[in-house]
Amino acid sequence: MTDFSWLTARPIAHRGLHDSKLGRIENTLSAFDAAARAGFPMEMDVHLSADGVVYVFHDDVLDRLTTGAGPVAGRTMAELKAIPMVGTEDRIPTLREVLDLVGGRTGLVIEIKSYFAERQRELVEATARELATYGGPVVVESFDPRQIQDLAEIAPELPRGIVADDAASAADYNDYRFLTREELATLSHRSWSQFQFVSYWVKLLGNDVSLRARDEWKLPVTAWTIRKPEDRKMAEGFGAQLVFEGFDPGA
């Protein structure tokens, strides 16, 4: 049976323990090292470069976080590495670099980026290969149930979860044709996607879906993204672990 105790034991640093004022940009080695030193598990996002390298970055475009511009898709890892992050010496890290840096010091929550219009099985396969020799605590999650289904087939030993909301607001859902928004929102795909925990939008905690995950399915629940005291109160009241940013939950 999969041990999820670490996933719910301590708050999870969203994209690492980042603070731009201190030169720690989200999803960089500096942010991840800070989280590990503080003892926080950390969440991160992964993409696949044009030459098949799994790298850690959230956005679909470079503009917000780097000195570059335009889409990240279609670029080799060398091209991505050549682009500085804003206000720091950090560059976009590969997943391998993050694994080597953390070295099992704390838990990792790896979100496989969801493109919805594309299945991205290659990204799932490449992520599983990188994690095959990693000895530290780790889980993998995605908004796209097809990617979680793929992970269950490719690497059933890797703990897997679904990231979910009401599937109503994000424009990304407009391109998703495999399931209806209702099926995504109600998590009715559980029988075949085989997710083992739920990362849920904090604003919806307490609705029927979140209660079913917690009370009927008995699954671990984390809540994203906690930035305000009222959101923290809601998550803790529900019994969901915080996925936080912008403050120190231990202070």
C-alpha positions in Angstrom: 0.0 0.0 0.0 1.3 3.5 -0.9 2.5 5.6 2.0 1.1 9.1 1.6 1.9 10.2 5.2 4.6 12.7 4.1 2.2 14.3 1.6 -0.1 15.4 4.4 2.4 15.9 7.2 3.8 19.3 6.3 2.7 22.2 4.1 3.9 22.0 0.5 5.9 24.8 -1.1 4.2 25.8 -4.4 7.0 25.8 -7.0 9.6 25.8 -4.2 10.1 28.3 -1.5 10.4 31.3 -3.9 10.7 34.9 -3.1 11.7 37.3 -5.9 12.8 39.9 -3.4 15.5 37.5 -2.3 16.4 36.4 -5.8 14.6 33.1 -5.6 12.3 32.7 -8.6 9.7 30.0 -8.7 10.6 26.6 -10.0 14.4 27.3 -9.8 17.1 25.4 -8.0 17.4 28.3 -5.5 13.7 28.0 -4.6 13.9 24.2 -4.3 17.0 24.3 -2.2 15.4 26.8 0.2 12.3 24.6 0.5 14.5 21.5 1.3 16.5 23.4 3.8 13.3 24.5 5.6 12.0 21.0 5.6 9.0 21.7 3.3 7.9 19.3 0.6 7.8 21.1 -2.8 5.6 21.2 -5.8 6.9 21.7 -9.3 5.8 21.7 -13.0 7.4 19.7 -15.8 7.5 20.1 -19.6 9.4 18.2 -22.3 12.0 20.0 -24.4 12.2 19.5 -28.2 15.1 17.1 -27.7 13.4 15.0 -25.0 14.6 16.5 -21.8 12.2 16.9 -18.8 12.6 20.4 -17.4 10.9 22.4 -14.6 8.9 25.5 -15.6 5.3 26.5 -15.2 4.3 28.8 -17.9 3.7 28.0 -21.6 5.7 31.2 -22.5 9.0 32.6 -21.4 7.9 36.2 -20.9 6.9 36.4 -17.2 9.9 34.7 -15.6 12.8 35.0 -18.0 14.5 37.6 -20.1 13.3 35.8 -23.2 9.9 35.8 -24.9 7.6 33.5 -26.8 6.5 29.9 -26.3 8.6 27.3 -24.5 7.4 24.6 -26.8 9.7 23.6 -29.7 12.9 24.6 -27.9 15.8 22.3 -27.1 17.2 22.1 -23.6 20.3 24.0 -24.7 18.2 26.8 -26.0 16.2 27.0 -22.8 19.3 27.0 -20.7 20.7 29.9 -22.6 17.9 32.2 -21.4 18.4 33.8 -17.9 15.7 34.0 -15.4 14.7 37.5 -14.3 16.7 39.0 -11.5 18.8 35.9 -10.7 21.7 33.8 -11.9 19.3 30.7 -12.0 18.4 29.1 -15.3 15.5 26.8 -16.1 16.4 23.5 -14.4 16.1 20.0 -15.7 14.1 17.5 -13.6 17.4 15.6 -13.2 19.1 18.6 -11.7 16.3 19.0 -9.2 16.4 15.4 -8.2 20.1 15.5 -7.7 19.8 18.7 -5.6 17.0 17.6 -3.3 18.4 14.1 -3.0 15.6 12.7 -0.9 15.8 15.5 1.8 12.1 16.1 1.5 9.1 15.1 -0.6 8.5 16.1 -4.3 5.1 16.7 -5.9 5.6 16.7 -9.7 2.9 18.1 -11.8 3.0 17.0 -15.4 1.8 20.0 -17.4 -1.5 19.5 -19.1 -1.9 20.6 -22.7 -5.4 19.1 -23.0 -5.5 19.3 -26.8 -2.6 16.9 -26.8 -2.1 13.8 -24.7 1.6 14.2 -24.1 2.3 10.6 -23.3 5.9 11.2 -24.2 6.2 13.6 -21.2 4.7 11.0 -18.9 7.1 8.3 -20.1 10.2 10.6 -19.8 9.2 11.7 -16.3 8.7 8.1 -15.2 12.2 7.3 -16.6 13.8 10.1 -14.6 12.0 9.0 -11.4 12.8 5.3 -11.9 16.1 5.5 -10.0 15.1 8.3 -7.5 15.1 7.1 -4.0 13.3 9.9 -2.2 9.6 10.4 -1.6 7.7 11.6 -4.7 4.2 11.8 -6.2 3.1 12.7 -9.7 0.0 14.6 -10.6 -1.8 16.2 -13.5 -5.0 18.1 -14.4 -5.5 15.6 -17.3 -6.8 12.2 -16.3 -5.4 10.7 -19.4 -1.9 11.5 -18.2 -2.6 9.8 -14.9 -4.0 6.8 -16.7 -0.8 6.7 -18.8 1.3 6.9 -15.6 -0.6 4.0 -14.1 0.2 1.9 -17.1 3.8 3.0 -17.5 4.9 3.1 -13.9 2.2 1.7 -11.6 4.6 2.0 -8.6 4.7 5.8 -8.8 2.0 7.4 -6.6 -0.3 9.5 -8.7 -2.9 12.1 -8.2 -5.4 14.4 -10.0 -5.4 18.2 -9.8 -8.9 19.4 -10.0 -11.3 22.3 -9.9 -14.8 22.9 -11.3 -13.4 22.8 -14.9 -15.4 26.0 -15.6 -13.1 28.9 -15.7 -9.7 28.1 -17.3 -9.5 28.7 -21.1 -7.4 25.5 -21.4 -10.6 23.4 -21.0 -11.9 24.8 -24.3 -9.6 22.5 -26.2 -10.3 19.4 -24.2 -12.5 17.0 -26.2 -11.9 13.7 -24.5 -14.2 14.3 -21.5 -16.9 16.8 -20.8 -16.3 19.5 -18.3 -18.8 17.8 -16.0 -16.8 14.6 -16.1 -13.7 16.5 -15.3 -15.3 18.4 -12.5 -17.0 15.4 -10.8 -13.9 13.2 -11.1 -16.1 10.5 -12.6 -13.0 9.2 -14.5 -11.6 7.7 -11.3 -12.3 4.1 -12.2 -10.0 4.3 -15.2 -7.6 7.1 -14.5 -6.8 5.4 -11.1 -5.7 8.5 -9.2 -4.7 7.9 -5.6 -4.9 11.4 -4.1 -6.6 14.7 -5.0 -5.1 18.2 -5.2 -8.1 20.5 -5.1 -8.8 24.2 -5.6 -9.1 25.7 -2.1 -12.1 27.8 -3.1 -14.2 24.7 -3.7 -13.3 22.7 -0.6 -16.5 21.5 1.1 -18.4 20.8 -2.1 -19.7 17.4 -3.0 -16.7 16.3 -5.0 -14.1 17.2 -2.3 -16.3 15.6 0.4 -16.5 12.4 -1.7 -12.8 12.3 -2.1 -12.2 12.7 1.6 -15.0 10.8 3.2 -16.2 8.2 0.7 -13.0 7.4 -1.2 -10.7 8.1 1.8 -8.1 9.8 -0.3 -5.4 12.2 0.8 -6.4 15.8 -0.2 -4.1 18.8 -0.7 -5.4 22.3 -1.4 -4.0 24.8 -3.9 -2.9 27.5 -3.9 -2.9 29.0 -0.3 -1.9 32.7 -0.3 -4.3 34.3 2.1 -5.2 33.6 5.8 -8.8 32.9 4.9 -7.7 30.2 2.4 -5.4 28.7 4.9 -8.3 28.6 7.4 -10.5 26.9 4.8 -7.9 24.2 4.0 -7.1 23.4 7.6 -10.8 23.3 8.5 -11.4 20.8 5.8 -8.3 18.7 6.7 -6.5 19.3 3.4 -2.7 19.9 3.4 -1.7 23.4 2.2 0.1 24.0 -1.1 1.3 27.5 -0.2 3.3 30.4 -1.5 4.1 34.0 -0.5 4.4 33.3 3.3 6.0 30.9 5.8 3.3 28.7 7.3 5.7 27.8 10.1 6.2 31.4 11.2 
